[in-house]
Amino acid sequence: MCSNYSTLYGIRCVCLRFFTVYGPRQRPDLAISKFTRLILEDKPIDRYGKGDTARDYTFISDIVDGIIGALNYEEGPLCSIFNLGGSQTVNLNQMIGAIEDALGKKAMINEMPEQPGDVPLTSADVSKASKLLNFKPTTHLDTGIPKFVEWFLEMRKLGLR
Protein backbone atom coordinates (compact mmCIF):
# COMPACT_ATOMS: atom_id res chain seq x y z
CA MET A 1 0.00 0.00 0.00
CA CYS A 2 2.80 2.41 0.93
CA SER A 3 4.65 1.62 -2.27
CA ASN A 4 1.48 2.17 -4.34
CA TYR A 5 0.73 5.57 -2.79
CA SER A 6 4.37 6.56 -3.11
CA THR A 7 4.41 5.66 -6.82
CA LEU A 8 0.98 7.06 -7.65
CA TYR A 9 1.24 10.35 -5.77
CA GLY A 10 4.97 10.95 -5.41
CA ILE A 11 4.79 10.67 -1.63
CA ARG A 12 8.03 9.85 0.16
CA CYS A 13 7.33 6.91 2.43
CA VAL A 14 9.63 5.25 4.94
CA CYS A 15 8.68 2.01 6.68
CA LEU A 16 10.64 1.02 9.77
CA ARG A 17 10.98 -2.53 11.07
CA PHE A 18 11.95 -2.52 14.77
CA PHE A 19 13.79 -5.44 16.37
CA THR A 20 13.00 -6.25 20.03
CA VAL A 21 12.98 -2.73 21.45
CA TYR A 22 13.61 -2.34 25.19
CA GLY A 23 14.43 0.38 27.68
CA PRO A 24 12.73 2.83 30.02
CA ARG A 25 8.94 2.96 29.72
CA GLN A 26 8.86 -0.50 28.17
CA ARG A 27 5.54 -2.30 28.35
CA PRO A 28 5.37 -4.30 31.61
CA ASP A 29 4.29 -7.51 29.85
CA LEU A 30 7.47 -7.77 27.74
CA ALA A 31 10.23 -10.15 28.84
CA ILE A 32 12.88 -7.74 30.14
CA SER A 33 10.39 -5.78 32.23
CA LYS A 34 8.53 -8.86 33.41
CA PHE A 35 11.72 -10.77 34.29
CA THR A 36 13.12 -7.78 36.18
CA ARG A 37 9.96 -7.48 38.27
CA LEU A 38 9.76 -11.21 38.99
CA ILE A 39 13.43 -11.50 39.96
CA LEU A 40 13.05 -8.52 42.33
CA GLU A 41 9.97 -10.15 43.89
CA ASP A 42 11.77 -13.50 44.32
CA LYS A 43 9.33 -15.16 41.97
CA PRO A 44 10.25 -17.65 39.25
CA ILE A 45 10.49 -16.66 35.61
CA ASP A 46 9.32 -18.97 32.85
CA ARG A 47 12.11 -19.89 30.47
CA TYR A 48 10.88 -21.68 27.39
CA GLY A 49 13.31 -24.21 25.98
CA LYS A 50 16.97 -24.20 26.96
CA GLY A 51 17.32 -20.43 26.71
CA ASP A 52 19.17 -20.53 23.42
CA THR A 53 16.65 -18.58 21.34
CA ALA A 54 18.31 -15.34 20.32
CA ARG A 55 16.98 -11.86 19.62
CA ASP A 56 18.40 -8.68 18.22
CA TYR A 57 17.69 -6.44 21.23
CA THR A 58 17.60 -2.71 20.46
CA PHE A 59 17.77 0.01 23.09
CA ILE A 60 15.12 2.70 22.74
CA SER A 61 17.58 5.58 22.25
CA ASP A 62 19.04 3.76 19.24
CA ILE A 63 15.51 3.38 17.82
CA VAL A 64 14.88 7.09 18.35
CA ASP A 65 18.09 7.87 16.44
CA GLY A 66 16.84 5.66 13.58
CA ILE A 67 13.47 7.41 13.56
CA ILE A 68 15.18 10.80 13.38
CA GLY A 69 17.29 9.48 10.51
CA ALA A 70 14.10 8.38 8.75
CA LEU A 71 12.53 11.82 9.25
CA ASN A 72 15.55 13.33 7.51
CA TYR A 73 15.66 10.72 4.73
CA GLU A 74 15.79 12.51 1.38
CA GLU A 75 17.94 10.39 -0.92
CA GLY A 76 17.14 7.03 -2.43
CA PRO A 77 13.84 5.54 -3.52
CA LEU A 78 10.61 7.35 -2.66
CA CYS A 79 9.46 4.27 -0.76
CA SER A 80 11.91 2.32 1.39
CA ILE A 81 11.85 -0.20 4.21
CA PHE A 82 14.58 -0.13 6.85
CA ASN A 83 15.53 -2.51 9.64
CA LEU A 84 16.33 -0.85 12.97
CA GLY A 85 18.05 -3.30 15.26
CA GLY A 86 20.91 -3.49 17.69
CA SER A 87 23.09 -5.42 15.23
CA GLN A 88 23.76 -8.05 17.87
CA THR A 89 22.04 -11.25 18.77
CA VAL A 90 21.80 -12.21 22.41
CA ASN A 91 20.31 -15.46 23.61
CA LEU A 92 17.70 -15.67 26.34
CA ASN A 93 20.16 -16.99 28.93
CA GLN A 94 22.50 -14.04 28.27
CA MET A 95 19.61 -11.61 28.60
CA ILE A 96 18.55 -13.16 31.91
CA GLY A 97 22.18 -13.04 33.06
CA ALA A 98 22.39 -9.32 32.23
CA ILE A 99 19.29 -8.65 34.35
CA GLU A 100 20.72 -10.74 37.20
CA ASP A 101 23.98 -8.78 37.03
CA ALA A 102 22.17 -5.43 37.02
CA LEU A 103 20.01 -6.43 39.99
CA GLY A 104 22.75 -8.30 41.85
CA LYS A 105 20.26 -11.12 42.28
CA LYS A 106 19.83 -14.59 40.76
CA ALA A 107 16.69 -15.60 38.92
CA MET A 108 14.64 -18.62 39.87
CA ILE A 109 14.03 -20.40 36.57
CA ASN A 110 10.83 -22.31 35.84
CA GLU A 111 11.87 -24.48 32.89
CA MET A 112 9.14 -24.82 30.32
CA PRO A 113 8.96 -26.70 27.01
CA GLU A 114 9.73 -24.72 23.88
CA GLN A 115 6.81 -22.69 22.62
CA PRO A 116 5.43 -23.95 19.31
CA GLY A 117 6.13 -21.49 16.53
CA ASP A 118 8.73 -19.51 18.47
CA VAL A 119 11.39 -18.14 16.13
CA PRO A 120 14.86 -19.39 17.15
CA LEU A 121 16.69 -16.23 16.00
CA THR A 122 16.00 -12.66 14.96
CA SER A 123 18.80 -10.60 13.50
CA ALA A 124 18.56 -7.22 11.80
CA ASP A 125 20.61 -6.38 8.75
CA VAL A 126 20.96 -2.64 9.31
CA SER A 127 23.40 -1.98 6.45
CA LYS A 128 20.78 -0.11 4.42
CA ALA A 129 19.70 2.00 7.43
CA SER A 130 23.33 2.65 8.24
CA LYS A 131 24.05 3.88 4.73
CA LEU A 132 20.89 5.91 4.04
CA LEU A 133 19.76 6.97 7.53
CA ASN A 134 23.18 7.15 9.21
CA PHE A 135 21.82 4.61 11.72
CA LYS A 136 24.50 3.34 14.07
CA PRO A 137 23.22 1.54 17.17
CA THR A 138 25.55 2.11 20.11
CA THR A 139 23.88 0.58 23.18
CA HIS A 140 24.83 -3.05 23.79
CA LEU A 141 22.60 -5.12 26.06
CA ASP A 142 25.33 -5.08 28.75
CA THR A 143 24.89 -1.31 29.09
CA GLY A 144 21.21 -1.08 28.12
CA ILE A 145 19.93 -3.50 30.76
CA PRO A 146 21.55 -1.58 33.65
CA LYS A 147 20.01 1.65 32.27
CA PHE A 148 16.60 -0.06 32.15
CA VAL A 149 17.00 -1.54 35.65
CA GLU A 150 18.02 1.86 37.06
CA TRP A 151 14.86 3.41 35.60
CA PHE A 152 12.75 0.44 36.76
CA LEU A 153 13.99 0.72 40.36
CA GLU A 154 13.36 4.48 40.37
CA MET A 155 9.77 3.87 39.20
CA ARG A 156 9.29 1.32 41.98
CA LYS A 157 10.45 3.86 44.57
CA LEU A 158 7.82 6.22 43.21
CA GLY A 159 5.20 3.45 43.35
CA LEU A 160 4.76 3.44 39.56
CA ARG A 161 5.94 -0.12 38.79
C-alpha positions, 0 to 999 in steps of 0.5 A: 500500500505504501509503495502504491501511494508513493508511486501514484502520488509521489509521496516519500514513504519510509517504513521502519521494522523494529527489532526487540525494542527495550528500555525505560517505559517498556511495556510491563508484559514484555520479557525484560520488564517482566523478568526484572519485576519477577526477579526482584519479587523473588518469583520464578520466571518462565524460560521456554526451551533451553534459553538458546533462542536469540533476539536482536535487542535494540535500546530505545535511544538507538531506535529514536536515532533511527526514527530521526534518521528516517525523518531526515531521509531525502535520498534514495527511492521514494518508498523504502523499508529499513531494519532498525536493530541493535546489530547483535544477537543475544540469547535468552540466557545471556539476557537473563544473566544481564538482568541478574547482574544489574540487579545483583540477584539470581533468577529462579528459573521455571523451565518450560517446554519450547513454545510452538512457533517460536522463532529461534533467532532474529537478526537485523541487517541494518546496512541499508539503514546505516548507509541511508539513515546514518543509523548506528546503534551504540547501546549493547545489552550489557549497558542497556539492561543496567540503564533499564533496571536503574529506571525500573527501580526508580519507578518502583520507589515512586510506586509506579511499577 
